[in-house]
């Protein structure tokens, strides 16, 4: 049976339609909401600190060194946030950094797929990427891992060119390797490491040396500068990088498999088909397989979280694109109908949720929304409603796509985009109310005297410290035997008793949080 990857008689996927869909997907939900607890708050706070005057070589959270990241992503975010601030809020402008790296990721992924599998598969690759569930949130928050993913895709593109005896791939391979490390440390390098054998496989020592000559200076420029200016910080950063790569390795858990099951949908089953139809002695098969095995070894021996699965995604998408470009008609129809029914049901549920939020109907759903975000009484604006209606109409029109190898992938990507546009248009106000820490931070600032000596913290996480600094300019200090602050900020459960020797001055919480309470206390004289 011949499973050729070329379809000369099939209609081509229009570039304009592909570009429009990708643009809508990447931009939806990037504006109009505050930084949220977690990765978004942490990395926006680092970028904001750079723009406010922190040393650009040393990432900091609320003035304290945070040696868990390389700063390339934050340099771009600080520049965008500062330069576009007259038009956008700093966090909205800085978050566009993820959009820029998302575009680079999809362009490089398209080039890599073209070099491995041809033009037909290359137009399917970005569709599968934006339809991959595990990338949905990370492609819409401040997230350096997306920069690492983009540069790793560049390395894969260079490797693909080298397998075609195109030596232009060598500098591209080197640039991708170096920048992947510069953007995301050893994890970023891991995303691209499987492509290093490409020039060796071709017995092309010259291309390998060119790639390494490009990669090494790019990768080590920031670490060398950091070592020269702040050796203690360099030691902390490298210690964290090495510990993440080597320590705490463990056996896989059911949680690992659960994340794989949903985060790699739909590319995992498509990649299995792609692996079946590709020639067994071809670099188009064994290079992606090497990347998958390397990435899985990393993921399955570490903590079970979505970001740890990123090294597996590029080689999976490469194989999945080859498979999706040559599915059997019965499989294509099944994938098509599964996507159509799934996303139509999701759209209906989102619209029902929007009706419950804005109109209070259906009443049972409205009560659930009110229970999760007490006090939210916002309405859905006409602009947001128009975007949601346009996305729904576009989804309905996607049902009339012509029969082609890319139709099921395009329909799935259109469904994922429609779902995200509906959520960010119709539910954004409610989500922001649910997750936002701005009111708590501003209330705390009003309760604090202007002339305090220092504010000790107890129980505050990294993202909470970041949001206090970003929203209210409040910086805390860690407990110390050599410093007795007159004020202390603690986070604890509801009903906490004030310790002896302290007087509670203020208490606050997000409306949606029934357990976590913030306590401001003053030391008694």
N, C-alpha and C positions, 0 to 999 in steps of 0.2 A: 504494500500500500504506500503510495507516494504522498508525503505530507510536505509539499513545497510551501515555502513561506511567501511566495510571490503570487499576486492576484491581478493579472493584467486586465481582466475583464470586469473587475469589481469597481464600483464608484469610489473615488478617493474621498477621504474625510477632508472637508474644506478647512484650510488653515485659519480662515477668519472665524469660523464657528468654534474651532478649538481654542483660539486665542481669547475670544469673548467669554467662553465658558470658564477658562482658567482665571481670567481677570476677575470675573464675578466671584468665583470661589475664594480667591486669595484676599480680596478686599472686604468681603462681607464680615461684619463683626469686628473690624479692626478699630473702629472709631466709636465715640460716644459712650464709653464706659470707663470707670476708674480702674487703676491697677487692682487686681484681685489677689487674695492670699495664695501664696505658692510661688511657682517659677516666675510668673508675670511680675509680681511685686518685687522680687529679689533682683531681677536683671534690669528692670526699669530704674530701681533705686541706685544700682551701680552706675548706670548711664547718667542719671541725674546728678550723682556725686561728681562724676568727671566734668560735667558742664558747669557745676557750681565751683569748681576749682581744685578738686582732689587730684593728686598725682596720677596721670594717665597710665603709668606703668603698674600701678597697684590698685586692683579692684577693692572697693570698700563698701561696707554696709553701715550706714549711720555713723560714718567716721572711723569704723574699726575694720582692720584688714580682713578680707574674706578670701582666703587662698584656695578656693575651690574651682576657679575658672581662669581660662586665658581671656584677655580683654578685647580681642579683635571685634567680636560682635558688639561690645559695649562702646567701642570707639565710634563705630558707625551710628549706633543708636544715639549716642550723645550729640554727635554732629547733626543728625537729622532732627532730633528733638529741639536742640537749641536754635538751629537755622529756621525751622518752620514754626516756632512757637508763636510768632505774631498771627499766624493763620489757624493753628491747631494747638490744643493742649499739649504740653510736653510729652505726656505718656502716649497720646494718640499718634503724634509725629514719630516718636522713638519706636513705637511698635511697628511702624512701616518697615523697619529694618528686617523683620521677619518676612514681610512681603517681598522685599528685594531679594533676599536669599532664597525665598521660595521660588521666585521666577528663575533665578540662576540654577536651582536644583532641577526644575522641570526642563529647562533648556539643555542642561548638561545630560540629564537622563535621556532626553530625546536623541541627542547626539550619540550617546553610548549605545542605545538600542539600535540606532541606524547602523553603527559600525559593526555591531554583533549580528543583527538579524535583518537588516534591510529597511526600506522606506515604509512599507506597510505596517510593520511592527512598531516602528518609531513613533507613528502617530497615535498608536494605542497606548504607549507607555505613560504619557502624562495623564491620560484618562484613568488608567488604573491607579496611578499615584494619588490623584485627588479623590478617588473612590476608596482608597485604603483607610479603614476605620481608625487604625492606630496613628495616623498622621493628622487626623482632623483637628484636634485641639492644639497640638504643638505648632501647626502651621498658622495659628491665629493667636498666639501669645508671644511675649518676649522670651525667646528661647534660643540660646546659642547652639543647641544641638542641630537646629535647622541649617546654620552656617556650616557646621561640620558635615552634614548630609550633602549640602550643595557642593562643597569642595571634594568630597569623596566621589560624587557623581562625575566631577571633572576628571578625577584619576581613572575612573572606569571608562570614560570616553577616550582618554589617551591610550589606555590598554587595548580598547577595541580597535583603534586605528593601527596600533602596532601589530595586532594579529592579521591585519591586511597588508603588512609590509609598508605602512605609511609612517615614515619616521617623524612626521609632524606630531605624532602621538607622544613622543618621548618628553618634550618640554611640558606638554599638557598633563601627562602622568606625574611628572615631578612637581609641577605647580599645585596639582590637586593634593598630592601627598603632603607637601609642606604646609599648605594653607589649612588642610584638615586638622593637622596637629596644632597649628597656630590658633585655630578657631575653637577647638574642642578637646585639646590635649590628647592623651593616649587613646581615649575612646574614639575621637575623630580619626586618628591614625588607623585604628582597628577597622573602621568602616571602609578604608581604602586599601588595607594591607594585602588583601587577597589578590590584588592585581599585579603585585611586584613580579610574580613569575612570568608575566606576559612576554617581556623581552628575552627572558631566559629560555622560554619555550621556543622562541624564534631563533635562538642562538645569536642574539643581537647584543653583544656586549657593549657596543658603542651607544645604543639607545638606553641601556640600563645606566651607563655612566652619566649620560646627559640628564636622565631623569633624576638621579641622585644629586648631581651638581646643582640642579635647580631646586630640589626639595630641601636640602640641608640648610642653606642660608635662610630660606623663607621660614622654615620650621623653628630655627634656633635664634632668630633675631631678637624676639621679645625676651625669651629666657636669658640670653646673654646680657641684654641691657638691664634686666631685673637683677641678675646676679651682681652686676657691677654697682648698681645704685642701692639695692636693698637685699643683701645676701640672706638676712634672716627670713624675709618674706619669700625669697626664692626657695629656701630650704623647706619652708612650710608647704609651699605649692607643690614642690616635687615630692615631698613626703606623702601628701594627699593623693597625687596622681599614682604614685607607685603602690600605695596601699590599696587604692581602688582596683588596680590591675592584678594584684597578687595576693592580697590578704582577704580573709573572710570568704574564700571560695567554699561552696557547699554543694550538696546533692540537690537535684531538682525537686520541686514540690508540685502538688496539684495546681497551685496558683500560677506557676510558670506555664503549664499547659493551657490553663484557662485564658491567660493573656494572649498566648499564641493563637488560640481558637478564634478570638474576636478581633484582635489587633491586626492580623494578617489577612483578614477577609476583604476582598475576594481573591487576593493574589496567590494565596497558598494552594488552593486546588488547581488554579490555572497554571501555576508553575510546575506542578506534577505532570500535567499534560505536556507542557513545553519540554520538560526533561525527557519525556518519552519519545517525542518526534525528532529531537535533534540528533545529529550523528554522534556516535559514541566516542569517536577519536577527534572531536572538534573542540577547539578552545572556546567556542560559543557555548559549550555545555560545561566543560570542566572548570573554567574560571568562575562562572556563577556558582557552581556547586561548591567549589573551594571557599568562596565567600560565605555561602550559607552555613557550611560546617564550622568555619571559624567563628562566625557570628553567634551561632547556636551554642558553641562551646563556652563562649563568653557569657551569654545570656543565662543559660541553664545552670551555671555554677555561681551566679551572683544573685542579687536581690530581684525578686519578681516585680518588675515595674516596666511600664511601656517604653520609657526612654532607653532602657537597656536592650530592647529588641531592635533598635534602629540599625545596628550593623547588618542585620539580616535583610532589611527591606529592599535595598538597591538590587542585590543579586536575585531576590525573589521576583521583583518587578521585571527584571530582564528576562527571566525564564517565562514569567506569566505573559509577557507581551508576545513572545514567540508562540506560546500556546494559544492565546486569545486570537491571534491572527490566523489560526488554522484549526479552529474548533469544528467538530462535526456539526451538521445542521441541527440534529436533534438536541445536542448539548447547548448550542447557541440559543435555540428556542427556549429551552428550560431555564438557562441563565437569564434570558430576556424577560420571561414571565415572572420569574422569582423577583427580579429587581423591580419590575413594574408594580407588582402586587405589594411588595414590602414597602416601597417608598410612598405609594399611594395611601396605604394604611397609616404610615407615619405622618404624612401630610394632614390627613383627616384628624389625627389625634392632636397635632400641633394647633390646628385651627380651632378645635374644641377647647384646648387649653387657653388660647387667646380670647375666645368668647367668655370663658369662665373668669379670666383676669379682668377684662374690660366691662363685661355686662353682667357678671354674676350667674351666668347660665352655661352649662348645667350646674345646678346648685351643689351636688356632691363634689364635683371637680373643683368648683370655686372655693368650697370650704377647705379642701386639701391645699390649694395654693395659698389661701389666707393663713392656714396653720403653719406653713413653712416660712412665710415672710409676713409676719404680723405688721399691720399698719400700712401696707402698700395699697395705695389708691390711685395709682397712675393710670392714664388712658393711653391708648395706642394712637399715635399721630397719623395724619393723613399721608405723610411721606413714607413712613414705615409701612402703612397699610398698602400703599401703591406698590412698593417693592415686593411685598409678600404676594400680592395678586399677580404681579408680572412674573414672579418665579413660579407660581402655580400654573399660570397659563403656558409658560415655557415648558413645564413638565408635561402638560397635556399634549403640546405640539410634538414633544419627543416621542410620543406613541406612533407618529406617522413617519418615522425615519425610514429611508429605503433599505431594502435588504442588502447587507454588506458585512464583511468580516468584522468591522469595527462597531456595528450597530449596538450589540449588547454591552460593549464597554462604554460607549458614549451614553447609552441610556442609564447605565449604572452611575457614571460620573454626573450626569444631569440630575439624577435622583439625589445623590449625596449633596450636590450644590443647592438644589431646591430645599432640602431639609435644613441645611445650615442657614440659608437666607431666611427661611421662615422662622427659625429659632431666634436669630439675631434681630429680625425685624419686629416680631410679635411678642417675644418674651424678654427682650433685652432689659427693659426697665425693671421687670420683676426680678430677673437674675441679678442685676446690679444692686438692687435693694437687698437681696438675699446675701450677697457676698461682700458688700462694700464695708470698709472699715473707716471711711472718711468721717462719718458723724461721731464715732467713738473718739477718734484722734482729735477732732476739733473740740469736743466736749472736755476732753482731758486738758487740752491747752488752756481753755478758759478757767479750769479749776486750779491750774498751777500758778503760783506767784512768779513774778518776773525775776526775782533775785535769789532763786534757790542755789545752793552750793553745788549739788549734783543729785542725780536721780538714779538710785540703785534699781536693778531689775530682778524679778523672780518669776521664772516660768515663761518668759517671753521667747517665742521662736524667732528664727531669722526673718521670715517674711513679716511678722508683726513689728519687729524693730524697723524694718525697711519702710513699712507704711506709716509708722509714727513719724519718721524723719521726713518722708516725702510729703505727707499731708499737713503736718503741723510743725515741722522743724524740731521735734523733740528727740533728743538722743539720751539713751540710758547708758549706765556703766555696769559692768559685771561686779558681783559682790567681791569684796576684798578685805583682808584682815588689816590692811594698812590704810584703808579709807572708810570712814564712817559717814555716809551720806545722811542728811537730815530728812530725805524723802525717799520713798520706795514705791515702785509700781509692780504689782503682782498680778498674775493671771491664775485663776483657780476656779473650783466648782462653786456653784451657787450655795450660799449659806456658810461661807468660810468665816471663821472667827478671827477677829483682829488679834495678832500676837501681843503679848505683854510688852509694854514699853513703846507701843505705837498707837496712834490715833487715826482712825479712818476719816479721810477728808472727802473722798469722792468714790463713786462706784458707777461703772458703765458697762454696756454690752451692746452687741448688735441685736436688733429686734428679732432676728431669726434664730439667735443662739440661745437655747434654753439652759445650757450647762456652763459655758465659759463666761466668767465675769472678770472685769478689770477692776483692780482695787488700788487707789492712791492713798498712801499712808504717810503721816509725818511722825518723826521720832519725838518722843516726849522729852522735855528738858529734865 
